[in-house]
Amino acid sequence: MKVSKRLLQVPASPIRKLVPYAQQAKKQGVKIYHLNIGDPDIKTPEVMLEVLRNWQQNPISYTQSQGEPEFLEAVETYYHRLGHDFVDKANILITNGSSEGIAMTMFAIANAGDEIITFDPFYANYNSFAAINEITITPVLTSAQNGFHLPDKKTIEKKITKKTRAIIYCNPNNPTGTVYRKEEIEMLIELVKKYRLFLIADEAYREFTYDGKKQVSLLTYIKKVPQQGILIDCVSKRYSLCGARLGMLISFNRKLMEGVNRIAQGRLSAGLISQKMAAQLTKVSKGYFKQVYKEYEKRRNILYDNLRKIPGVFVPKPEGAFYAVAHLPLKNAEEFCRWLLTDFRLDNETVMLAPAAGFYATPGLGKNEVRIAYVLKIEDLKKSLEILKEALKVYKKNIK
């Protein structure tokens, strides 16, 4: 039986495609340091875990398609505390992770054959959601030499066609760690106003910015583009709740929100227990975030300083999130990443990285780059970098 052509167009995740090799290595007793995926080891706030410990409701029922009222109230409060007191529960849809919100948004704003602009390299799953919806991702290239910041307005304008429906960006950026400046966000606002496009902001890493930099949210400018701005957010990284699978889609476009709510009705609801747990976010202390911030900044510094000491490695200093794209002194990073799992061992340990080619839509780019997620405790991160340094020596010496 033949499957759909659409299905064949969905790419494998560069973050997870090498998992079978990692599983095989683990069966052999090898310890693997996972720098391939943004799954933090920071503890989830205790106030949230208490909900799980004290759970009594039986049976565990569906909740409302838009979201559990208690969680919607908490999310609204969160944005009000950020200074965006115009955000109302009516503007919010709770999704199964930000991933579902992105997929819903693409379906809602574009028809098959339409185009969405983003900036190379970008969060790889945009490609997957675009393929499922038969949309073309149009990449605008950024450069490691200037920290992957946006190119000028004219360069972006050249990519806009009659089929362009939106621009999507991630800020702080996954995979590069770039934090876009105020003038960059304002430039995007000008472009979508001029060409009547949607502007989709993926802000999952809002709290993670370093060296005094501040994240500039789309919500700061949403009143200038109330029908065009769409915010995608989640609790996964902010509260170490990746497995809870909860995200938020926020828009002031009434017709769009009515439509995505109908999609939400079709998938019934996000998880009740997850939402009840995450609803405690208003009770999470400021001290929790201060500790998390300090920990990630230390990890960022260790990663950056140690990578720069490895001969032939180039990496822009990450400004936010917990990712970096590193240029390695070899031709094929994916082969190297696979070899790390299948052949290389240092004290029966190795490291898993994500080949960066899968984060690019421009053919041929990223082949000698990897994305590194610095989500491990400092001791493990240091050991991972020692393994990487030694592996590159062996690989360059023995592998053609």
Secondary structure, 3 states (H helix, E strand, C coil): CCCCHHHHCCCCCCCCCCHHHHHHHHHCCCEEEECCCCCCCCCCCHHHHHHHHCCCCCCCCCCCCCCCHHHHHHHHHHHHHCCCCCCCHHHEEEECHHHHHHHHHHHHHCCCCCEEEEEECCCCHHHHHHHHCCCEEEEEECCHHHCCCCCCHHHHHCCCCCCEEEEEEECCCCCCCCCCCHHHHHHHHHHHHHHCCEEEEECCCCCCECCCCCCCCHHHCHHHCCCCEEEEEECCCCCCCHHHCCEEEEECCHHHHHHHHHHHHHCCCCCHHHHHHHHHHHHCCHHHHHHHHHHHHHHHHHHHHHHHCCCCCECCCCCECCEEEEECCCCCHHHHHHHHHHCCCCCCEEEECEEHHHHCCCCCCCCCEEEEECCCCHHHHHHHHHHHHHHHHHHHHHCC
